[in-house]
Amino acid sequence: MEGGCFMKRWAQLKEYGRDHWYDGVMVIGSLGLSLIIQWLQLGSLAQAVHFIGEYPFYFLVNVLIIMMTYSLALLVKRKWFCFALWTFIWGFLAVANAVVLHFRGMPLMFADLFLIGEAAKLIDLYFTPMTMGLFIGIVVLLFVGMAFLFKVKTPVKKRDYLLFTTMVIPIVYGLYGIEKQGIMPPDKVNYVKSYDQYGFAYSVVNSIYPYLQGEQTQNKKHLEALANDLQSYPFEEVQAENLPNVVMIQLESFMDPLEIEGVTYSEDPIATFRSLSESYPSGTMVVPTFGAGTVRTEFEALTSISMSAFKPGANPYDEILGGNPVQSLATIFNEKGHRTTFLHNYEGNFYNRHFVVSQLGFKTYVPLEYMAGDHGPHVIDETDDALLVDYIIKTMEKDEAPDFIYAVTAGTHQPYSLTDGETSEITVKGKKDKEELLPLQDYVNRMHSLDVQIKRLVEYIDTLSEPTVVVMFGDHLPNLSLVTNEKTYAHDLYETPYLIYSNTELQPVAPFHEMTAYQLGSYLLQLLGVPDGAMNSIHKTYATTEEYQQILDLVQFDLLKGDGQFYQNKILPYTSYLFFGLDELKIDSVETEDELLIIRGDGFSSESRVYLDGEPYSTTYVSPQELQVVGAHVDYQLIEIKQHSGLDQTIGQGAQYEKEVSLTN
């Protein structure tokens, strides 16, 4: 009797399993996929298992998030397809996160959806055509397999709807409670640490949450009270002749390599920078990013506004400057009579700078395309910073007007080479693997080249009779394994060096305690004795008070998304008319020789393209004074030169020449 009862129950259980097999797939799949995702996040299976043992609650939260997406299969007939689709989505995100984490040092976030265009410009740096072909092939095979699963159907039952409801509602409510109660708060300074601690699934979902929140409202009463409290907020005229030239140089991936333990160098890679640091104001400052995200530091340094005003991983240029101007150092120095110039020896449309630089008040923009000469393929890790220094000097020599120059280097940008580097000027030694030493060796040699250019610039400035201040600082640390390893680099991954060199006397002002990138501009203005700037007044008045962050949040919101009351009609931000190039790109003459169109002028580069009556033609760069077009057969009235930037986009004003040109076969 008992045996028959057992067999009956076993038969019922088997029947239930056949009818509701997807319950087990949902649970087991969520557990297994969570483990694999965490394995990819932490880099090893052992660490993933350790994570589960040390943080079982955090792991459970990640499992429930994945289970919630799997539960959508309960609502459709094509359950196998739904499971496969969500497995692919989570797997793709996890692999993408591992790749992004490896190359840029920052995890994948929801904000990265808005940076796909910028990523496309750099994809050739990190992936060979073979790698991309293999990846596309794998994806195609996966979709072919999913197409077969799409044909498999399973009926949807009433209990499926009930199970879905009883699963999803508690999970959503629980996640909401975790967010509101701050049980798993993201580390907004170190997102890598946050992802490692809380798990990938939770962290990437959490990065979406700020985008779902409504915008806060402007607290006008508090702003008015703050403005009244700042009765000492001065607005004194400082004449241009009393101010020096100011050159700010944002140094790509700059750090002190001597702070990496366990390695030695044949010579100091940054000897000039180190020597100057011993005699002039210098130190370290906290930046808002690691390994990548240059524009976050750039925005803070120029505007004195903290990235805490933005959503996690946001690009401030896209989020704010796409539509609204913001007061910056350029805005302030424009008022003082300085010529404001932004220089960058890489593509002018990278991070959409060709649009947003004018929103910061700059009057002139000189990207790579407007630096005359043959630049070859646009490979950012092979960029020559000597060219940038050339244009800093050319800008200062253009006329007698004082200059405010913001220059962004690119020569030390990742990736770093794994070749032996036998001809390297500086050699690196240590009891480390080649995979660790060789990228470091490539990096420090490029750092040394940059240091040589710093020396050249300083020597030039020493010859000037004009007072000049040069501010140099790192935008973020390089994403090197010897830097991310706590055993070899014991310092904060979000601190970079800064140095303020001057051939003139500066005000005796102490730097901010625990200097940040958004305080650097205020520190500079105080060294120069310039009291202007809305954010400058906040930093110098409240930096040492307990309510500093609260006041920062209040004022930053007003300036970025509010009415701009705190500008108090003093040096209001504006969108400037932006001139591209240090000098005007011009066409002097046009000649024809058989099927050859010869255009002579000045300022041409390898990015110059000839347009004949609006149609682009294949262009041969000969020199900064000559371009050639082969194979034109028709008369043209209008000849244009346009500068092509990344993804073959035209930028700037170019040059025009109206003349009837007759070309014959």
SULWOFEN-V401360 format. One record per pair of residues at least 6 apart in sequence whose ideal C-beta (glycine too) atoms are under 6 Angstrom apart, sorted by the first residue. I is the first residue (numbers start at 1). J is the second residue. If there is no record, write none. Layout:
I;J + I;J
//
This chain:
22;73 + 22;79 + 25;83 + 26;70 + 30;63 + 30;66 + 30;67 + 30;70 + 31;63 + 33;66 + 33;90 + 34;62 + 34;63 + 34;66 + 35;48 + 37;94 + 37;200 + 38;48 + 38;51 + 38;199 + 39;45 + 39;48 + 40;94 + 40;98 + 41;200 + 42;48 + 52;59 + 58;198 + 58;199 + 61;202 + 62;199 + 62;201 + 62;202 + 64;171 + 65;201 + 65;205 + 66;201 + 68;168 + 68;171 + 69;86 + 70;86 + 71;164 + 71;167 + 71;168 + 72;82 + 73;79 + 73;82 + 73;83 + 74;160 + 74;163 + 74;164 + 76;82 + 77;153 + 77;154 + 77;156 + 78;150 + 79;154 + 80;149 + 80;152 + 81;149 + 81;150 + 84;146 + 84;149 + 88;142 + 96;108 + 97;107 + 97;108 + 100;108 + 101;107 + 103;126 + 104;291 + 104;292 + 105;290 + 105;291 + 105;479 + 106;291 + 106;292 + 107;191 + 107;195 + 109;207 + 109;312 + 109;313 + 110;207 + 110;208 + 111;313 + 111;314 + 114;318 + 115;315 + 121;646 + 125;415 + 178;184 + 179;209 + 184;198 + 186;194 + 186;206 + 187;193 + 187;194 + 194;203 + 195;203 + 207;312 + 210;311 + 218;562 + 222;554 + 223;558 + 223;565 + 233;537 + 234;531 + 235;570 + 236;531 + 238;530 + 240;336 + 240;337 + 240;402 + 243;336 + 244;467 + 244;468 + 244;469 + 244;504 + 245;402 + 245;403 + 245;466 + 245;468 + 246;404 + 246;469 + 247;405 + 247;470 + 248;406 + 248;471 + 249;407 + 249;472 + 250;408 + 250;475 + 251;409 + 251;472 + 251;474 + 252;409 + 252;410 + 252;412 + 252;413 + 253;412 + 253;478 + 254;474 + 255;474 + 255;477 + 256;497 + 257;269 + 257;444 + 259;491 + 260;482 + 260;488 + 260;489 + 261;488 + 262;430 + 262;488 + 263;428 + 263;430 + 264;429 + 265;426 + 265;428 + 266;426 + 266;427 + 267;426 + 269;426 + 269;444 + 269;447 + 269;448 + 270;447 + 270;451 + 272;451 + 272;454 + 272;455 + 273;451 + 273;454 + 276;499 + 276;501 + 277;499 + 280;500 + 280;501 + 281;500 + 282;499 + 284;495 + 284;497 + 285;498 + 285;515 + 285;516 + 285;517 + 286;494 + 286;495 + 286;516 + 287;297 + 287;476 + 287;494 + 287;496 + 287;517 + 288;296 + 288;307 + 289;296 + 289;476 + 290;476 + 290;477 + 290;493 + 290;494 + 291;479 + 294;475 + 295;317 + 295;351 + 296;307 + 297;475 + 297;517 + 299;316 + 300;517 + 300;518 + 301;517 + 301;520 + 301;521 + 302;328 + 302;329 + 302;360 + 303;326 + 303;328 + 304;518 + 304;521 + 304;522 + 304;535 + 305;535 + 305;556 + 306;518 + 309;556 + 309;560 + 310;316 + 317;351 + 317;352 + 317;356 + 320;560 + 321;356 + 321;359 + 325;359 + 325;573 + 325;574 + 325;575 + 326;573 + 327;534 + 327;573 + 328;360 + 328;361 + 329;521 + 330;340 + 330;360 + 330;361 + 330;362 + 331;361 + 331;571 + 331;573 + 332;532 + 332;533 + 332;571 + 333;340 + 333;404 + 334;340 + 334;361 + 335;571 + 338;402 + 338;404 + 339;401 + 339;403 + 340;362 + 340;363 + 340;404 + 341;364 + 341;395 + 341;405 + 342;357 + 342;362 + 342;365 + 342;406 + 343;366 + 343;391 + 343;407 + 344;367 + 344;408 + 345;368 + 345;383 + 345;387 + 345;388 + 345;410 + 346;368 + 346;380 + 346;383 + 346;410 + 347;378 + 347;645 + 347;646 + 348;354 + 348;367 + 348;369 + 348;645 + 348;651 + 349;645 + 349;646 + 349;649 + 349;651 + 354;651 + 357;365 + 358;575 + 358;576 + 358;578 + 359;575 + 361;576 + 363;576 + 364;579 + 365;578 + 365;580 + 366;391 + 366;581 + 366;582 + 368;375 + 369;607 + 369;643 + 369;645 + 370;580 + 370;581 + 371;387 + 371;391 + 372;603 + 372;605 + 372;624 + 373;605 + 374;606 + 374;621 + 375;606 + 380;410 + 380;413 + 381;413 + 381;415 + 383;410 + 383;411 + 385;409 + 385;411 + 385;450 + 385;453 + 386;453 + 388;407 + 388;409 + 389;453 + 389;456 + 389;457 + 392;405 + 392;407 + 393;460 + 394;582 + 395;405 + 396;403 + 411;446 + 411;450 + 412;446 + 412;447 + 412;450 + 414;479 + 416;439 + 416;442 + 416;443 + 417;442 + 418;438 + 421;441 + 424;441 + 424;445 + 425;445 + 426;444 + 426;445 + 426;448 + 428;437 + 428;440 + 428;441 + 436;481 + 436;482 + 439;480 + 440;480 + 440;482 + 443;478 + 461;468 + 461;503 + 467;504 + 468;503 + 469;502 + 470;501 + 471;500 + 471;524 + 472;499 + 473;498 + 474;496 + 474;497 + 477;483 + 477;493 + 482;488 + 483;489 + 506;527 + 507;527 + 507;529 + 509;526 + 509;527 + 511;523 + 512;519 + 512;543 + 519;539 + 522;536 + 522;539 + 525;536 + 532;571 + 534;566 + 534;567 + 538;555 + 542;548 + 542;551 + 555;566 + 558;565 + 558;566 + 580;652 + 580;653 + 583;603 + 585;603 + 585;655 + 586;601 + 586;602 + 586;655 + 587;599 + 587;601 + 587;655 + 587;657 + 588;600 + 588;601 + 589;600 + 590;599 + 590;659 + 590;661 + 591;598 + 592;663 + 595;631 + 596;630 + 597;629 + 597;632 + 598;628 + 599;627 + 600;625 + 600;626 + 602;625 + 604;624 + 604;627 + 606;621 + 607;643 + 607;644 + 608;627 + 608;641 + 609;616 + 609;619 + 609;642 + 609;644 + 610;617 + 610;619 + 610;629 + 611;640 + 611;642 + 612;636 + 613;636 + 613;638 + 617;629 + 619;627 + 619;629 + 620;628 + 622;628 + 632;663 + 633;663 + 635;662 + 636;661 + 637;660 + 638;658 + 639;657 + 640;654 + 640;656 + 641;654 + 641;655 + 642;650 + 642;654 + 643;651 + 643;652 + 644;650 + 645;651
//
